Amino acid sequence: MSDSFVFIDTNIFVYAKLQTPQTLAKHHRAMQLSRTLSTPVIVSVQVLNEFSSVLSKHKVSDATILEAVKAIATDSIVTPLTWMTIEHAWEIKGRYQLAY
């Protein structure tokens, strides 16, 4: 994969979709980020599953969740979570001192 891709994690999609008084600032930042991305977005199947789970906990209807997941999948490159992905995540974690 090229460095010209960007991986978006679950919380960005959640904040973009949900608006509550407590998360309004995060909602606006997530929406701004989504409008300004000029590189292809990559998401994992795990992100789509987590996104669905969080929306379900917020009592969002199944139809709305499915529509949102389809929209993310259509506008992104969806990658499976494989052992190679996990190994690569650990390499990135060590290189950049990130949490995994």
DSSP file (Angstrom, degrees, kcal/mol; ACC not computed):
  #  RESIDUE AA STRUCTURE BP1 BP2  ACC     N-H-->O    O-->H-N    N-H-->O    O-->H-N    TCO  KAPPA ALPHA  PHI   PSI    X-CA   Y-CA   Z-CA
    1    1 A M              0   0    0      0, 0.0     2,-0.2     0, 0.0     0, 0.0   0.000 360.0 360.0 360.0 151.1    0.0    0.0    0.0
    2    2 A S    >   -     0   0    0      1,-0.1     3,-1.0     2,-0.0     0, 0.0  -0.494 360.0-121.5 -89.6 157.9    1.0    3.5   -0.7
    3    3 A D  T 3  S+     0   0    0      1,-0.2    -1,-0.1    -2,-0.2     0, 0.0   0.510 103.0  81.6 -72.9  -3.9    1.5    6.3    1.8
    4    4 A S  T 3  S+     0   0    0      2,-0.0     2,-0.3    35,-0.0    -1,-0.2   0.332  78.1  84.4 -86.5  10.0   -1.1    8.3   -0.2
    5    5 A F    <   -     0   0    0     -3,-1.0     2,-0.4    34,-0.1    36,-0.2  -0.750  65.7-150.1-104.7 157.2   -3.9    6.4    1.6
    6    6 A V  E     -a   41   0A   0     34,-2.2    36,-2.9    -2,-0.3     2,-0.5  -0.996   7.0-142.5-129.3 134.9   -5.4    7.3    5.0
    7    7 A F  E     -a   42   0A   0     -2,-0.4     2,-0.5    34,-0.2    36,-0.2  -0.829  14.1-156.6 -95.7 128.7   -6.9    4.8    7.5
    8    8 A I        -     0   0    0     34,-2.0    36,-0.3    -2,-0.5     2,-0.1  -0.913   9.5-145.7-107.8 128.5   -9.9    6.1    9.3
    9    9 A D    >>  -     0   0    0     -2,-0.5     4,-1.0    34,-0.1     3,-1.0  -0.426  29.3 -96.4 -91.3 168.6  -10.8    4.5   12.7
   10   10 A T  H 3> S+     0   0    0      1,-0.2     4,-2.4     2,-0.2     3,-0.4   0.841 114.5  60.6 -52.0 -47.7  -14.2    3.9   14.2
   11   11 A N  H 3> S+     0   0    0      1,-0.2     4,-2.9     2,-0.2     5,-0.3   0.819  99.1  57.3 -59.5 -33.2  -14.5    7.0   16.3
   12   12 A I  H <> S+     0   0    0     -3,-1.0     4,-1.9     2,-0.2    -1,-0.2   0.939 111.1  42.9 -62.6 -45.5  -14.2    9.4   13.4
   13   13 A F  H  X S+     0   0    0     -4,-1.0     4,-1.8    -3,-0.4    -2,-0.2   0.895 114.1  51.6 -66.5 -40.0  -17.2    7.7   11.7
   14   14 A V  H  X S+     0   0    0     -4,-2.4     4,-2.9     1,-0.2     3,-0.2   0.955 111.9  45.1 -62.6 -50.2  -19.2    7.5   15.0
   15   15 A Y  H  < S+     0   0    0     -4,-2.9    -1,-0.2     1,-0.2    -2,-0.2   0.852 111.7  53.6 -64.5 -33.0  -18.7   11.2   15.8
   16   16 A A  H  < S+     0   0    0     -4,-1.9    -1,-0.2    -5,-0.3    -2,-0.2   0.857 116.4  38.8 -67.6 -33.2  -19.5   12.1   12.2
   17   17 A K  H  < S+     0   0    0     -4,-1.8     2,-0.4    -3,-0.2    -2,-0.2   0.866 110.7  60.2 -85.8 -38.8  -22.8   10.2   12.4
   18   18 A L     <  -     0   0    0     -4,-2.9     2,-0.5    -5,-0.2    -1,-0.0  -0.743  57.7-169.7-100.0 138.8  -23.9   11.0   16.0
   19   19 A Q        +     0   0    0     -2,-0.4     5,-0.1     8,-0.1    -3,-0.0  -0.960  18.7 155.9-124.9 112.9  -24.7   14.4   17.3
   20   20 A T    >>  -     0   0    0     -2,-0.5     3,-0.8     1,-0.1     4,-0.6  -0.913  54.4-110.5-126.3 159.3  -25.2   14.8   21.0
   21   21 A P  G >4 S+     0   0    0      0, 0.0     3,-0.6     0, 0.0     4,-0.2   0.861 119.7  51.9 -56.1 -34.2  -24.7   17.9   23.2
   22   22 A Q  G 34 S+     0   0    0      1,-0.2     4,-0.1     2,-0.1     3,-0.1   0.754 118.2  35.0 -74.4 -24.0  -21.7   16.2   24.8
   23   23 A T  G <> S+     0   0    0     -3,-0.8     4,-2.7     1,-0.1    -1,-0.2   0.181  79.1 113.5-117.0  17.0  -20.0   15.4   21.5
   24   24 A L  H <X S+     0   0    0     -4,-0.6     4,-2.3    -3,-0.6     5,-0.2   0.891  79.2  49.4 -60.8 -41.8  -20.9   18.4   19.3
   25   25 A A  H  > S+     0   0    0     -4,-0.2     4,-2.1     1,-0.2    -1,-0.2   0.914 113.4  47.0 -63.6 -42.2  -17.4   19.7   19.0
   26   26 A K  H  > S+     0   0    0      2,-0.2     4,-2.7     1,-0.2    -2,-0.2   0.876 109.4  55.1 -66.8 -37.0  -16.1   16.2   18.0
   27   27 A H  H  X S+     0   0    0     -4,-2.7     4,-2.5     1,-0.2    -2,-0.2   0.942 108.7  47.3 -59.5 -47.3  -19.0   15.9   15.5
   28   28 A H  H  X S+     0   0    0     -4,-2.3     4,-2.3     1,-0.2    -2,-0.2   0.894 112.7  48.8 -63.7 -39.7  -17.9   19.1   13.8
   29   29 A R  H  X S+     0   0    0     -4,-2.1     4,-2.6     2,-0.2    -1,-0.2   0.914 111.8  49.3 -65.9 -41.7  -14.3   18.1   13.7
   30   30 A A  H  X S+     0   0    0     -4,-2.7     4,-2.4     2,-0.2    -2,-0.2   0.906 112.3  47.9 -64.2 -41.5  -15.1   14.7   12.3
   31   31 A M  H  X S+     0   0    0     -4,-2.5     4,-1.7    -5,-0.2    -1,-0.2   0.907 111.7  50.0 -65.7 -41.2  -17.4   16.3    9.6
   32   32 A Q  H  X S+     0   0    0     -4,-2.3     4,-1.2    -5,-0.2    -2,-0.2   0.923 110.9  49.8 -62.8 -43.9  -14.7   18.8    8.7
   33   33 A L  H >X S+     0   0    0     -4,-2.6     4,-1.0     1,-0.2     3,-0.6   0.931 109.2  51.3 -59.6 -46.4  -12.1   16.0    8.4
   34   34 A S  H 3< S+     0   0    0     -4,-2.4    -1,-0.2     1,-0.2    -2,-0.2   0.822 110.6  49.2 -64.6 -30.0  -14.4   13.9    6.1
   35   35 A R  H 3< S+     0   0    0     -4,-1.7    -1,-0.2     1,-0.2    -2,-0.2   0.726 112.6  47.2 -79.3 -21.2  -15.0   16.9    3.8
   36   36 A T  H << S+     0   0    0     -4,-1.2     2,-0.3    -3,-0.6    -2,-0.2   0.526  78.6 115.0-101.6  -5.8  -11.3   17.7    3.5
   37   37 A L     <  +     0   0    0     -4,-1.0     4,-0.1    -3,-0.2    -4,-0.0  -0.475  31.2 172.2 -68.1 128.0   -9.8   14.3    2.8
   38   38 A S        +     0   0    0     -2,-0.3    -1,-0.2     2,-0.1     3,-0.0   0.445  55.9  75.8-113.6  -3.9   -8.3   14.2   -0.7
   39   39 A T  S    S-     0   0    0      1,-0.1   -34,-0.1   -34,-0.0   -33,-0.0  -0.746  96.2 -85.4-105.6 156.4   -6.6   10.8   -0.5
   40   40 A P        -     0   0    0      0, 0.0   -34,-2.2     0, 0.0     2,-0.4  -0.314  44.7-131.2 -59.8 140.1   -8.4    7.4   -0.7
   41   41 A V  E     -a    6   0A   0     34,-0.5    36,-2.8   -36,-0.2     2,-0.4  -0.769  16.0-158.8 -97.1 136.5   -9.7    6.2    2.7
   42   42 A I  E     +ab   7  77A   0    -36,-2.9   -34,-2.0    -2,-0.4     2,-0.3  -0.947  12.7 176.1-113.2 135.5   -9.1    2.7    4.0
   43   43 A V  E     - b   0  78A   0     34,-2.4    36,-2.8    -2,-0.4     2,-0.2  -0.964  21.8-131.7-131.0 152.7  -11.3    1.1    6.6
   44   44 A S  E  >  - b   0  79A   0     -2,-0.3     4,-1.7   -36,-0.3     3,-0.3  -0.635  26.2-113.9 -97.3 162.4  -11.1   -2.4    8.0
   45   45 A V  H  > S+     0   0    0     34,-1.9     4,-2.2    -2,-0.2     5,-0.2   0.858 119.3  60.6 -58.9 -35.4  -14.0   -4.8    8.4
   46   46 A Q  H  > S+     0   0    0     33,-0.3     4,-2.8     1,-0.2    -1,-0.2   0.893 100.8  52.9 -60.7 -40.5  -13.4   -4.4   12.1
   47   47 A V  H  > S+     0   0    0     -3,-0.3     4,-2.8     1,-0.2    -1,-0.2   0.922 108.9  49.3 -60.9 -44.4  -14.1   -0.6   11.9
   48   48 A L  H  X S+     0   0    0     -4,-1.7     4,-2.1     1,-0.2    -1,-0.2   0.901 112.8  47.7 -62.9 -40.1  -17.4   -1.3   10.1
   49   49 A N  H  X S+     0   0    0     -4,-2.2     4,-2.2     2,-0.2    -2,-0.2   0.919 113.4  46.6 -66.5 -44.2  -18.4   -3.8   12.8
   50   50 A E  H  X S+     0   0    0     -4,-2.8     4,-2.6     2,-0.2     5,-0.2   0.912 111.0  52.8 -64.3 -42.2  -17.4   -1.5   15.7
   51   51 A F  H  X S+     0   0    0     -4,-2.8     4,-2.3    -5,-0.2     5,-0.2   0.927 110.3  48.0 -57.7 -47.2  -19.3    1.4   14.0
   52   52 A S  H  X S+     0   0    0     -4,-2.1     4,-2.2     1,-0.2    -1,-0.2   0.909 111.4  50.7 -59.9 -43.8  -22.4   -0.8   13.7
   53   53 A S  H  X S+     0   0    0     -4,-2.2     4,-2.0     2,-0.2    -2,-0.2   0.913 110.4  48.0 -63.3 -44.7  -22.1   -1.8   17.4
   54   54 A V  H  X S+     0   0    0     -4,-2.6     4,-1.2     1,-0.2    -1,-0.2   0.920 111.9  49.5 -64.3 -43.7  -21.8    1.7   18.7
   55   55 A L  H  <>S+     0   0    0     -4,-2.3     5,-2.3     1,-0.2     3,-0.3   0.892 108.8  53.5 -63.7 -37.7  -24.7    3.0   16.7
   56   56 A S  H ><5S+     0   0    0     -4,-2.2     3,-1.9     1,-0.2    -1,-0.2   0.909 105.6  53.3 -61.2 -41.7  -26.8    0.1   17.9
   57   57 A K  H 3<5S+     0   0    0     -4,-2.0    -1,-0.2     1,-0.3    -2,-0.2   0.765 105.4  55.1 -65.4 -24.2  -26.0    1.0   21.5
   58   58 A H  T 3<5S-     0   0    0     -4,-1.2    -1,-0.3    -3,-0.3    -2,-0.2   0.208 120.8-111.2 -92.6  15.0  -27.2    4.5   20.7
   59   59 A K  T < 5 +     0   0    0     -3,-1.9     2,-0.3     1,-0.2    -3,-0.2   0.784  60.1 160.6  63.4  30.6  -30.5    3.0   19.6
   60   60 A V      < -     0   0    0     -5,-2.3    -1,-0.2    -6,-0.1    -2,-0.1  -0.642  46.7-102.8 -78.6 140.6  -30.0    3.9   15.9
   61   61 A S     >  -     0   0    0     -2,-0.3     4,-2.4     1,-0.1     5,-0.2  -0.253  20.4-120.5 -66.5 151.6  -32.3    1.8   13.7
   62   62 A D  H  > S+     0   0    0      1,-0.2     4,-2.9     2,-0.2     5,-0.2   0.881 113.8  54.7 -57.6 -40.0  -30.9   -1.2   11.8
   63   63 A A  H  > S+     0   0    0      1,-0.2     4,-2.2     2,-0.2    -1,-0.2   0.904 109.5  46.5 -63.3 -41.0  -31.9    0.4    8.5
   64   64 A T  H  > S+     0   0    0      2,-0.2     4,-2.3     1,-0.2    -1,-0.2   0.894 113.1  49.7 -67.5 -40.3  -30.0    3.6    9.3
   65   65 A I  H  X S+     0   0    0     -4,-2.4     4,-2.8     2,-0.2     5,-0.2   0.944 111.0  48.7 -63.3 -48.0  -26.9    1.6   10.4
   66   66 A L  H  X S+     0   0    0     -4,-2.9     4,-2.5     1,-0.2    -2,-0.2   0.912 111.5  50.1 -59.5 -43.0  -27.0   -0.5    7.3
   67   67 A E  H  X S+     0   0    0     -4,-2.2     4,-2.0    -5,-0.2    -1,-0.2   0.908 112.3  47.5 -61.3 -42.3  -27.3    2.6    5.1
   68   68 A A  H  X S+     0   0    0     -4,-2.3     4,-2.3     2,-0.2    -2,-0.2   0.904 111.9  49.3 -66.9 -41.8  -24.4    4.2    6.9
   69   69 A V  H  X S+     0   0    0     -4,-2.8     4,-2.7     1,-0.2     5,-0.2   0.915 111.0  50.1 -64.3 -42.5  -22.2    1.1    6.6
   70   70 A K  H  X S+     0   0    0     -4,-2.5     4,-2.5    -5,-0.2    -1,-0.2   0.896 109.8  51.4 -62.2 -39.6  -22.9    0.8    2.9
   71   71 A A  H  X S+     0   0    0     -4,-2.0     4,-1.9     2,-0.2    -2,-0.2   0.919 111.7  46.3 -64.3 -43.5  -22.0    4.5    2.4
   72   72 A I  H  < S+     0   0    0     -4,-2.3     4,-0.5     1,-0.2    -2,-0.2   0.942 114.3  48.0 -62.8 -46.8  -18.7    4.1    4.2
   73   73 A A  H >< S+     0   0    0     -4,-2.7     3,-0.7     1,-0.2     5,-0.2   0.867 111.3  50.6 -63.3 -37.4  -17.9    0.9    2.3
   74   74 A T  H 3< S+     0   0    0     -4,-2.5    -1,-0.2     1,-0.2    -2,-0.2   0.868 115.2  42.0 -68.2 -36.5  -18.8    2.6   -1.0
   75   75 A D  T 3< S+     0   0    0     -4,-1.9   -34,-0.5    -5,-0.2     2,-0.3   0.361 116.7  52.3 -92.5   5.3  -16.6    5.6   -0.4
   76   76 A S  S <  S-     0   0    0     -3,-0.7     2,-0.7    -4,-0.5   -34,-0.2  -0.798  83.1-107.7-133.6 170.6  -13.7    3.6    1.0
   77   77 A I  E     -b   42   0A   0    -36,-2.8   -34,-2.4    -2,-0.3     2,-0.5  -0.939  38.6-150.5 -99.4 115.2  -11.4    0.7    0.4
   78   78 A V  E     -b   43   0A   0     -2,-0.7   -34,-0.2    -5,-0.2   -36,-0.0  -0.772  13.9-168.9 -93.6 126.0  -12.5   -2.0    2.8
   79   79 A T  E     -b   44   0A   0    -36,-2.8   -34,-1.9    -2,-0.5   -33,-0.3  -0.886  19.4-120.8-115.4 144.9   -9.7   -4.3    4.0
   80   80 A P        -     0   0    0      0, 0.0     2,-0.8     0, 0.0     5,-0.1  -0.409  27.6-113.3 -75.4 158.5  -10.0   -7.6    5.8
   81   81 A L        +     0   0    0     -2,-0.1     2,-0.2     4,-0.1   -37,-0.0  -0.849  51.0 166.1 -92.6 108.8   -8.4   -8.1    9.2
   82   82 A T     >  -     0   0    0     -2,-0.8     4,-2.0     1,-0.1     5,-0.1  -0.684  53.3-102.9-117.9 170.3   -5.7  -10.7    8.6
   83   83 A W  H  > S+     0   0    0     -2,-0.2     4,-2.5     1,-0.2     5,-0.2   0.889 123.7  55.3 -60.7 -38.1   -2.7  -11.9   10.6
   84   84 A M  H  > S+     0   0    0      1,-0.2     4,-2.3     2,-0.2    -1,-0.2   0.877 105.5  52.7 -62.6 -37.3   -0.5   -9.9    8.2
   85   85 A T  H  > S+     0   0    0      2,-0.2     4,-2.3     1,-0.2    -1,-0.2   0.918 109.4  48.7 -62.6 -44.1   -2.5   -6.8    9.1
   86   86 A I  H  X S+     0   0    0     -4,-2.0     4,-2.0     2,-0.2    -2,-0.2   0.916 111.1  49.5 -63.9 -43.9   -2.0   -7.4   12.8
   87   87 A E  H  X S+     0   0    0     -4,-2.5     4,-1.8     1,-0.2    -1,-0.2   0.915 111.4  49.5 -60.8 -42.6    1.8   -7.9   12.3
   88   88 A H  H  X S+     0   0    0     -4,-2.3     4,-2.4     1,-0.2    -1,-0.2   0.888 107.5  54.9 -64.1 -39.3    1.9   -4.7   10.3
   89   89 A A  H  X S+     0   0    0     -4,-2.3     4,-2.7     1,-0.2    -1,-0.2   0.897 106.9  50.7 -60.1 -41.0    0.0   -2.9   13.1
   90   90 A W  H  X S+     0   0    0     -4,-2.0     4,-2.1     2,-0.2    -1,-0.2   0.874 108.9  51.6 -66.5 -36.2    2.6   -4.0   15.6
   91   91 A E  H  X S+     0   0    0     -4,-1.8     4,-2.4     2,-0.2    -2,-0.2   0.935 112.6  45.0 -63.3 -45.8    5.4   -2.7   13.4
   92   92 A I  H  X S+     0   0    0     -4,-2.4     4,-2.7     2,-0.2     6,-0.3   0.901 109.8  56.2 -64.5 -41.1    3.7    0.7   13.1
   93   93 A K  H  X>S+     0   0    0     -4,-2.7     5,-1.3     1,-0.2     4,-1.0   0.929 112.2  41.9 -55.3 -47.9    3.0    0.7   16.9
   94   94 A G  H  <5S+     0   0    0     -4,-2.1    -1,-0.2     3,-0.2    -2,-0.2   0.895 115.0  49.9 -68.1 -40.7    6.7    0.2   17.6
   95   95 A R  H  <5S+     0   0    0     -4,-2.4    -2,-0.2     1,-0.2    -1,-0.2   0.898 125.6  25.2 -66.7 -41.3    7.9    2.7   14.9
   96   96 A Y  H  <5S-     0   0    0     -4,-2.7    -1,-0.2    -5,-0.2    -2,-0.2   0.327 102.7-118.5-110.0   6.4    5.7    5.5   15.9
   97   97 A Q  T  <5 +     0   0    0     -4,-1.0     2,-0.2    -5,-0.2    -3,-0.2   0.914  60.4 155.4  56.4  46.0    5.1    4.7   19.6
   98   98 A L      < -     0   0    0     -5,-1.3     2,-0.2    -6,-0.3    -1,-0.2  -0.601  46.0-106.1 -98.9 161.4    1.3    4.3   19.0
   99   99 A A              0   0    0     -2,-0.2    -1,-0.1     1,-0.1    -5,-0.0  -0.591 360.0 360.0 -82.0 149.9   -1.2    2.3   21.0
  100  100 A Y              0   0    0     -2,-0.2    -1,-0.1    -7,-0.0   -10,-0.1   0.279 360.0 360.0-135.9 360.0   -2.6   -0.9   19.6
